[in-house]
């Protein structure tokens, strides 16, 4: 099922899906390796480190700073590699 949703690039690109997914997982407080793997997928889909920082900063105002700081830490690890 997830593969079917992710393959619908004629409706929404993988890059945009990654942004939505990272934001939703972070906002839901799922600060686990699942979030890190989606940050990795976002990077592979072309989301830059600067864009990821901006995405997480923007989401922090709506989802909460503690969640965003945890996600930022994961993103830092992903984008430092």
N, CA, C and O atoms as a GROMACS GRO file, in nm:
protein
  324
    1UNK      N    1   0.081  -0.119   0.000
    1UNK     CA    2   0.000   0.000   0.000
    1UNK      C    3   0.086   0.126   0.000
    1UNK      O    4   0.061   0.218  -0.077
    2UNK      N    5   0.189   0.130   0.088
    2UNK     CA    6   0.273   0.250   0.093
    2UNK      C    7   0.343   0.272  -0.041
    2UNK      O    8   0.356   0.386  -0.086
    3UNK      N    9   0.388   0.163  -0.104
    3UNK     CA   10   0.454   0.174  -0.233
    3UNK      C   11   0.363   0.234  -0.338
    3UNK      O   12   0.408   0.310  -0.424
    4UNK      N   13   0.235   0.199  -0.332
    4UNK     CA   14   0.140   0.255  -0.428
    4UNK      C   15   0.125   0.405  -0.409
    4UNK      O   16   0.116   0.480  -0.506
    5UNK      N   17   0.122   0.448  -0.285
    5UNK     CA   18   0.108   0.592  -0.257
    5UNK      C   19   0.234   0.666  -0.302
    5UNK      O   20   0.225   0.771  -0.365
    6UNK      N   21   0.350   0.612  -0.268
    6UNK     CA   22   0.476   0.678  -0.303
    6UNK      C   23   0.501   0.681  -0.454
    6UNK      O   24   0.574   0.767  -0.502
    7UNK      N   25   0.442   0.589  -0.528
    7UNK     CA   26   0.467   0.583  -0.672
    7UNK      C   27   0.378   0.678  -0.752
    7UNK      O   28   0.392   0.687  -0.874
    8UNK      N   29   0.289   0.748  -0.688
    8UNK     CA   30   0.196   0.837  -0.757
    8UNK      C   31   0.259   0.975  -0.784
    8UNK      O   32   0.204   1.078  -0.746
    9UNK      N   33   0.375   0.973  -0.850
    9UNK     CA   34   0.450   1.097  -0.872
    9UNK      C   35   0.384   1.192  -0.972
    9UNK      O   36   0.423   1.308  -0.982
   10UNK      N   37   0.284   1.143  -1.044
   10UNK     CA   38   0.212   1.234  -1.133
   10UNK      C   39   0.120   1.326  -1.053
   10UNK      O   40   0.069   1.426  -1.105
   11UNK      N   41   0.098   1.293  -0.926
   11UNK     CA   42   0.016   1.376  -0.837
   11UNK      C   43   0.100   1.460  -0.741
   11UNK      O   44   0.067   1.575  -0.713
   12UNK      N   45   0.208   1.401  -0.692
   12UNK     CA   46   0.297   1.469  -0.597
   12UNK      C   47   0.434   1.403  -0.607
   12UNK      O   48   0.443   1.280  -0.601
   13UNK      N   49   0.538   1.480  -0.621
   13UNK     CA   50   0.672   1.424  -0.638
   13UNK      C   51   0.720   1.353  -0.511
   13UNK      O   52   0.670   1.379  -0.402
   14UNK      N   53   0.815   1.263  -0.528
   14UNK     CA   54   0.874   1.194  -0.413
   14UNK      C   55   0.937   1.295  -0.318
   14UNK      O   56   0.932   1.277  -0.196
   15UNK      N   57   0.995   1.400  -0.372
   15UNK     CA   58   1.056   1.505  -0.290
   15UNK      C   59   0.951   1.571  -0.202
   15UNK      O   60   0.972   1.587  -0.081
   16UNK      N   61   0.839   1.608  -0.261
   16UNK     CA   62   0.732   1.672  -0.184
   16UNK      C   63   0.670   1.574  -0.084
   16UNK      O   64   0.637   1.612   0.028
   17UNK      N   65   0.654   1.448  -0.124
   17UNK     CA   66   0.602   1.348  -0.032
   17UNK      C   67   0.695   1.332   0.088
   17UNK      O   68   0.650   1.315   0.202
   18UNK      N   69   0.826   1.337   0.063
   18UNK     CA   70   0.922   1.326   0.172
   18UNK      C   71   0.908   1.442   0.270
   18UNK      O   72   0.914   1.423   0.391
   19UNK      N   73   0.890   1.562   0.217
   19UNK     CA   74   0.873   1.680   0.303
   19UNK      C   75   0.748   1.664   0.390
   19UNK      O   76   0.753   1.688   0.510
   20UNK      N   77   0.639   1.624   0.329
   20UNK     CA   78   0.514   1.605   0.404
   20UNK      C   79   0.532   1.495   0.509
   20UNK      O   80   0.489   1.510   0.623
   21UNK      N   81   0.596   1.386   0.470
   21UNK     CA   82   0.612   1.273   0.562
   21UNK      C   83   0.700   1.308   0.680
   21UNK      O   84   0.664   1.277   0.794
   22UNK      N   85   0.813   1.372   0.656
   22UNK     CA   86   0.900   1.413   0.766
   22UNK      C   87   0.825   1.505   0.861
   22UNK      O   88   0.834   1.490   0.983
   23UNK      N   89   0.753   1.600   0.807
   23UNK     CA   90   0.678   1.695   0.888
   23UNK      C   91   0.570   1.624   0.970
   23UNK      O   92   0.554   1.651   1.089
   24UNK      N   93   0.498   1.533   0.908
   24UNK     CA   94   0.390   1.462   0.978
   24UNK      C   95   0.445   1.372   1.088
   24UNK      O   96   0.389   1.368   1.198
   25UNK      N   97   0.552   1.301   1.060
   25UNK     CA   98   0.610   1.212   1.160
   25UNK      C   99   0.664   1.292   1.278
   25UNK      O  100   0.642   1.257   1.394
   26UNK      N  101   0.734   1.401   1.247
   26UNK     CA  102   0.787   1.487   1.354
   26UNK      C  103   0.674   1.547   1.437
   26UNK      O  104   0.681   1.547   1.560
   27UNK      N  105   0.572   1.596   1.371
   27UNK     CA  106   0.459   1.658   1.442
   27UNK      C  107   0.387   1.557   1.529
   27UNK      O  108   0.334   1.592   1.635
   28UNK      N  109   0.384   1.432   1.486
   28UNK     CA  110   0.320   1.327   1.563
   28UNK      C  111   0.404   1.279   1.680
   28UNK      O  112   0.359   1.197   1.760
   29UNK      N  113   0.525   1.329   1.689
   29UNK     CA  114   0.612   1.293   1.801
   29UNK      C  115   0.680   1.158   1.786
   29UNK      O  116   0.726   1.100   1.884
   30UNK      N  117   0.686   1.107   1.664
   30UNK     CA  118   0.752   0.979   1.639
   30UNK      C  119   0.900   1.009   1.616
   30UNK      O  120   0.947   1.015   1.502
   31UNK      N  121   0.972   1.026   1.724
   31UNK     CA  122   1.112   1.066   1.718
   31UNK      C  123   1.201   0.943   1.729
   31UNK      O  124   1.283   0.931   1.820
   32UNK      N  125   1.182   0.852   1.636
   32UNK     CA  126   1.247   0.722   1.634
   32UNK      C  127   1.329   0.707   1.506
   32UNK      O  128   1.332   0.798   1.424
   33UNK      N  129   1.395   0.595   1.490
   33UNK     CA  130   1.467   0.572   1.364
   33UNK      C  131   1.378   0.584   1.240
   33UNK      O  132   1.429   0.608   1.131
   34UNK      N  133   1.248   0.569   1.255
   34UNK     CA  134   1.157   0.587   1.141
   34UNK      C  135   1.168   0.730   1.087
   34UNK      O  136   1.170   0.751   0.966
   35UNK      N  137   1.175   0.827   1.176
   35UNK     CA  138   1.190   0.966   1.132
   35UNK      C  139   1.324   0.984   1.062
   35UNK      O  140   1.332   1.048   0.957
   36UNK      N  141   1.429   0.929   1.119
   36UNK     CA  142   1.561   0.943   1.057
   36UNK      C  143   1.562   0.880   0.917
   36UNK      O  144   1.622   0.936   0.825
   37UNK      N  145   1.498   0.766   0.901
   37UNK     CA  146   1.497   0.704   0.768
   37UNK      C  147   1.420   0.790   0.667
   37UNK      O  148   1.456   0.792   0.549
   38UNK      N  149   1.318   0.859   0.711
   38UNK     CA  150   1.245   0.947   0.619
   38UNK      C  151   1.324   1.074   0.590
   38UNK      O  152   1.312   1.131   0.482
   39UNK      N  153   1.403   1.119   0.685
   39UNK     CA  154   1.493   1.233   0.657
   39UNK      C  155   1.597   1.189   0.554
   39UNK      O  156   1.630   1.265   0.463
   40UNK      N  157   1.647   1.066   0.568
   40UNK     CA  158   1.742   1.013   0.469
   40UNK      C  159   1.677   1.004   0.331
   40UNK      O  160   1.738   1.037   0.229
   41UNK      N  161   1.553   0.960   0.328
   41UNK     CA  162   1.480   0.950   0.201
   41UNK      C  163   1.460   1.089   0.140
   41UNK      O  164   1.470   1.107   0.019
   42UNK      N  165   1.431   1.187   0.226
   42UNK     CA  166   1.415   1.325   0.178
   42UNK      C  167   1.546   1.374   0.116
   42UNK      O  168   1.545   1.437   0.010
   43UNK      N  169   1.656   1.346   0.181
   43UNK     CA  170   1.787   1.386   0.128
   43UNK      C  171   1.809   1.319  -0.008
   43UNK      O  172   1.852   1.385  -0.102
   44UNK      N  173   1.780   1.190  -0.017
   44UNK     CA  174   1.796   1.118  -0.144
   44UNK      C  175   1.703   1.171  -0.252
   44UNK      O  176   1.732   1.158  -0.372
   45UNK      N  177   1.592   1.230  -0.211
   45UNK     CA  178   1.495   1.285  -0.306
   45UNK      C  179   1.527   1.429  -0.345
   45UNK      O  180   1.454   1.490  -0.423
   46UNK      N  181   1.637   1.483  -0.292
   46UNK     CA  182   1.681   1.615  -0.333
   46UNK      C  183   1.658   1.729  -0.236
   46UNK      O  184   1.685   1.844  -0.269
   47UNK      N  185   1.607   1.699  -0.117
   47UNK     CA  186   1.588   1.805  -0.017
   47UNK      C  187   1.726   1.838   0.041
   47UNK      O  188   1.795   1.750   0.093
   48UNK      N  189   1.765   1.964   0.032
   48UNK     CA  190   1.897   2.005   0.081
   48UNK      C  191   1.896   2.021   0.232
   48UNK      O  192   1.790   2.026   0.295
   49UNK      N  193   2.014   2.029   0.290
   49UNK     CA  194   2.026   2.050   0.434
   49UNK      C  195   1.961   2.181   0.475
   49UNK      O  196   1.894   2.187   0.578
   50UNK      N  197   1.980   2.285   0.395
   50UNK     CA  198   1.922   2.415   0.425
   50UNK      C  199   1.769   2.409   0.420
   50UNK      O  200   1.701   2.467   0.504
   51UNK      N  201   1.717   2.339   0.321
   51UNK     CA  202   1.572   2.324   0.311
   51UNK      C  203   1.517   2.245   0.429
   51UNK      O  204   1.413   2.281   0.485
   52UNK      N  205   1.585   2.136   0.467
   52UNK     CA  206   1.538   2.056   0.579
   52UNK      C  207   1.536   2.139   0.707
   52UNK      O  208   1.442   2.130   0.785
   53UNK      N  209   1.640   2.219   0.729
   53UNK     CA  210   1.644   2.305   0.847
   53UNK      C  211   1.526   2.402   0.846
   53UNK      O  212   1.463   2.425   0.949
   54UNK      N  213   1.496   2.458   0.731
   54UNK     CA  214   1.384   2.552   0.720
   54UNK      C  215   1.250   2.482   0.740
   54UNK      O  216   1.160   2.535   0.805
   55UNK      N  217   1.236   2.363   0.684
   55UNK     CA  218   1.113   2.284   0.700
   55UNK      C  219   1.088   2.255   0.848
   55UNK      O  220   0.978   2.275   0.899
   56UNK      N  221   1.192   2.208   0.918
   56UNK     CA  222   1.176   2.174   1.059
   56UNK      C  223   1.155   2.297   1.146
   56UNK      O  224   1.081   2.293   1.243
   57UNK      N  225   1.220   2.407   1.111
   57UNK     CA  226   1.200   2.531   1.186
   57UNK      C  227   1.056   2.580   1.168
   57UNK      O  228   0.992   2.620   1.265
   58UNK      N  229   1.008   2.578   1.046
   58UNK     CA  230   0.870   2.620   1.020
   58UNK      C  231   0.772   2.531   1.096
   58UNK      O  232   0.679   2.581   1.160
   59UNK      N  233   0.792   2.401   1.090
   59UNK     CA  234   0.703   2.306   1.157
   59UNK      C  235   0.708   2.321   1.309
   59UNK      O  236   0.610   2.290   1.377
   60UNK      N  237   0.820   2.366   1.361
   60UNK     CA  238   0.835   2.381   1.507
   60UNK      C  239   0.729   2.475   1.565
   60UNK      O  240   0.683   2.454   1.677
   61UNK      N  241   0.692   2.577   1.490
   61UNK     CA  242   0.592   2.671   1.540
   61UNK      C  243   0.454   2.609   1.554
   61UNK      O  244   0.370   2.658   1.630
   62UNK      N  245   0.430   2.501   1.483
   62UNK     CA  246   0.300   2.435   1.486
   62UNK      C  247   0.301   2.305   1.564
   62UNK      O  248   0.200   2.267   1.625
   63UNK      N  249   0.414   2.236   1.564
   63UNK     CA  250   0.423   2.104   1.629
   63UNK      C  251   0.496   2.108   1.762
   63UNK      O  252   0.485   2.015   1.843
   64UNK      N  253   0.571   2.214   1.786
   64UNK     CA  254   0.644   2.227   1.911
   64UNK      C  255   0.794   2.219   1.891
   64UNK      O  256   0.845   2.139   1.813
   65UNK      N  257   0.862   2.303   1.964
   65UNK     CA  258   1.008   2.310   1.953
   65UNK      C  259   1.080   2.186   2.002
   65UNK      O  260   1.178   2.146   1.940
   66UNK      N  261   1.037   2.121   2.111
   66UNK     CA  262   1.109   2.000   2.153
   66UNK      C  263   1.113   1.892   2.045
   66UNK      O  264   1.217   1.828   2.025
   67UNK      N  265   1.003   1.872   1.975
   67UNK     CA  266   1.001   1.774   1.866
   67UNK      C  267   1.093   1.818   1.753
   67UNK      O  268   1.167   1.738   1.696
   68UNK      N  269   1.088   1.946   1.721
   68UNK     CA  270   1.170   1.997   1.612
   68UNK      C  271   1.319   1.987   1.644
   68UNK      O  272   1.399   1.954   1.557
   69UNK      N  273   1.355   2.014   1.769
   69UNK     CA  274   1.497   2.004   1.806
   69UNK      C  275   1.546   1.860   1.794
   69UNK      O  276   1.659   1.835   1.749
   70UNK      N  277   1.462   1.765   1.833
   70UNK     CA  278   1.499   1.623   1.818
   70UNK      C  279   1.516   1.588   1.671
   70UNK      O  280   1.610   1.519   1.633
   71UNK      N  281   1.423   1.635   1.588
   71UNK     CA  282   1.431   1.609   1.444
   71UNK      C  283   1.552   1.678   1.382
   71UNK      O  284   1.618   1.622   1.294
   72UNK      N  285   1.583   1.799   1.429
   72UNK     CA  286   1.701   1.870   1.380
   72UNK      C  287   1.828   1.792   1.409
   72UNK      O  288   1.919   1.786   1.326
   73UNK      N  289   1.834   1.733   1.527
   73UNK     CA  290   1.950   1.653   1.564
   73UNK      C  291   1.966   1.535   1.468
   73UNK      O  292   2.076   1.503   1.425
   74UNK      N  293   1.856   1.470   1.436
   74UNK     CA  294   1.860   1.358   1.341
   74UNK      C  295   1.902   1.408   1.203
   74UNK      O  296   1.984   1.345   1.136
   75UNK      N  297   1.846   1.519   1.162
   75UNK     CA  298   1.878   1.574   1.030
   75UNK      C  299   2.026   1.611   1.023
   75UNK      O  300   2.092   1.591   0.921
   76UNK      N  301   2.078   1.665   1.131
   76UNK     CA  302   2.221   1.701   1.134
   76UNK      C  303   2.306   1.577   1.110
   76UNK      O  304   2.403   1.581   1.034
   77UNK      N  305   2.270   1.466   1.174
   77UNK     CA  306   2.343   1.340   1.154
   77UNK      C  307   2.333   1.294   1.009
   77UNK      O  308   2.432   1.250   0.951
   78UNK      N  309   2.214   1.303   0.951
   78UNK     CA  310   2.193   1.258   0.813
   78UNK      C  311   2.272   1.344   0.715
   78UNK      O  312   2.337   1.291   0.625
   79UNK      N  313   2.266   1.474   0.732
   79UNK     CA  314   2.330   1.563   0.636
   79UNK      C  315   2.479   1.582   0.661
   79UNK      O  316   2.548   1.640   0.577
   80UNK      N  317   2.528   1.536   0.772
   80UNK     CA  318   2.673   1.545   0.800
   80UNK      C  319   2.748   1.431   0.731
   80UNK      O  320   2.866   1.443   0.700
   81UNK      N  321   2.678   1.321   0.708
   81UNK     CA  322   2.743   1.204   0.645
   81UNK      C  323   2.792   1.233   0.506
   81UNK      O  324   2.848   1.146   0.441
   0.00000   0.00000   0.00000
